[in-house]
Amino acid sequence: MRSQPWRPQRLTAAAVGFLAALLAFLLLDAPMIQRLEAPTLDWRFQLRGPIAPGPDVILILIDEPSLEALGGWPPSRFDLARAVERLTSAEARLIVFDLLFATGGGTDEEERADAALAEAIARAGNVTLGYAFTFGPQMLARLEASDLPPDGTALQRYRRSPQAIGPLPHASGTLLPPRSFSEAAATLGHMSVLLAPDGALRSEATVVAFEGTLYPSLTLQAARQFHRLPRSDLTAEVGQSISLGDLRFEVDRRMRLPVNFYGPAGSFPSYSLIDLLNGAVPDSELRGKAVIVGSTAAAAVPVFVTPYDSALPSVAYTATVLDNLLQGRSLVRPEWLHGLDILAAGLGAVLAYGAARRLHPLAVPLALLVPGTLWTGLAYLAFVRWQYWLALAVPLGLMALAAGFGALMRSRAEQRRREAVARERRNLSRYFSPAVAERLAAKNEPYSLTGQQSATVVFFDIIGFTAVCESLPSAQTIELLRGFHSRVERAVFGQGGTLDKYLGDGALAVFGVPDPLPGEAARALAAAVDLQASISAWSDELAAEGLPRLKTAIGIHHGPVIVGDIGGESRFEFTVLGDSVNVASRLEGLTRQLQAAIVASETTIQRAGEAAGGIPFGFHRHGEVTLRGRETPLAVWVWRPADQSRLGSAQAAV
C-alpha cells in the first residue's frame, strides 16, 4: 500500500483534540479556572444588558427614610407586625422576610413586640422566614434540639448516592429565629450563600447538608409556598436537579443554581416600609404578589458583588432568585453541559491546530478566530436564548494553545522544508519524476542533453475541460485538476514512468527515460488503460455529487526522443523533445475524430507485443491516418471505454 503523507498530520490533529478534551475534563471545575471563567459570564450579562423581571415579585424596603421615621436600626418588631398585617389585608400571596431574626426579646417591651410579630405571622399563614447556617470546624458540644432547624423545613424527598452527597456544602451550626417565629411561620429556608473564588455571588446554594439531613434555601421554600405546593412536592436528585412540582431546575454537583441577574439594584418594583405603614402603597400593587421585606440601609444589610452591581443588597438578590424560580429563568449549567464544553475544547483545538499548520506565522491569530468566534457566538446565543452557561475560558484557552502548537509544528516543518529545498535546489529544480529525482539527487551538475534515445511518449488531456471550468467555481476547478493530476501520477508512477510536466488540464509522461525501461511501451499502454479505469470510477463519484463527468483522451507513440535540461542561466527544466513528442500529441488530438479514449501508434503496439507483458486487452487496429503536419500516413490502434477489461497479457483484437 502506498504511504499517505497526510496521515501523520491527521493523527497529530486527533491527538491534539483528544489531549485538549482531556485537559478540559480535568480543569473545568478547578478553582483557578473558575476565577478565569467568572468574568466571561459577567461579560455576557453586560453585553446582554438589563432585562425586566417577572410580574410576581415586589419589595418592601427598610430604607434610610423608614429608619429615620421609625427610630433607627433595628426597626421595632411592632412595626414589622403592622407591616405583616397590612400585607395580609391587601391579600399579598406570599410574604418573605429577608431578615435574620437571630435573637428574641430581652426586655418586657421586646417580648411583647416578639409576641405581636409572631401573632401577625401566624394569622397571615403565608410568611416564609430565613435562618443561617455556620460553616467551619465542627462544634465540640453535642447539638441540642433547639439548635436544629424546625421539623418540616428539611427536604422530605430526595435521591442521593454516597458519591453525590460529598460535594454538597456541609454546615457546622445554625443561627435560628426565635421558636415563636418558627412555629408561627408557614415555613423556613436557609439564607446561606456560596461566593465564587473571586468573591462574587453567582449561584444559589439550593441545598445545604447538616447533621445528615438536607435543607432547602429560603427562595426554594418561598417558591413552593407561592405555588401552594405541599412539602412533598419539593424534591431533589442530589447533584443533578431540584424540582418544584412540575418545574425542574438543573443544578451542578454541589447543588448550585446559577442566577440569572436582571440588572443592578432597583430592577424590581419597590416601596418604602414607612409608605406601607402609612397606607401610601395601593392594595392593587400588593394583591397576589410575592412580597419580600428586607433592608437597604447601608449599615444594616449584607451586599454582594454581581455582574451588574458591586454592592447588591441581599433583598434584591433574594428577589432575583425567587423570580428565577417562579418564571423558570435561572441559568442552566448542569453536569451534562460539561460534556458540550469538553467537546468544544477538543474540536476547537483540532480546527485551530489545523488552521495554524497552514497559515503564515504572522497570521496564526486567525487560526483561533474561526473556532473561537463560533464557540463564543454559540455560548452567547445559548445564554441569551436558553439561559445556558457554556464555558468559555477553558475551550478558548485550549484552542489558543492548540493554535500555538500548530504554529510551532508548521515552523519546524517549514524549517525542514527549507533545508531540504536548499539541498535539492542545486540538482532537482522542478523535476517531478521520482526516477529523475533519484537519478539527479546525487549529481552536482545539471543533467545535460545527451542526444537521442528510444522511449514511449504519452499525452493525457481532459476532454472539454474549458466548458467544465465555465460551469464551476474556481475552487472546484482547481480541486478537479488536483484529482486528475493525482490519478495521472498514480497511473504513470505505478508503471515506472516519468511524469515530464503538467500542461494545464493535461500532462506529458514518458516511459524509458532517463534510463531504458524494459517493456516501456507495454507499460505505457497499461498506464493509459489504468488511468481510464480510474477516471471512469472517479466520474461516477463526481456525478453522484452533482458535478460534471470527466473524460480523458490519451495519445501514445514510441520512438526516438531527446532527453535533458532546457532553460537559461539560472532556471532549468528537465524534459523530452523531438518528433515522437509531436506525434504523441497529434494522436491525443485524434481521439475526438476516432471517438476513442486512447490512440496508440502501431509502432507502440508492435513494441509492446515484443514485451513479456503483451498488449492490454481492448486495443483494435484502426488503420492508417494522416496526422496534421506529416505527409506519411501512420497506422494507429484505438481503445474505447466499452473495452475496459484488462486481462494481463491477452492479445489485442485485429
Disulfide bonds with the S-S distance in Angstrom:
none
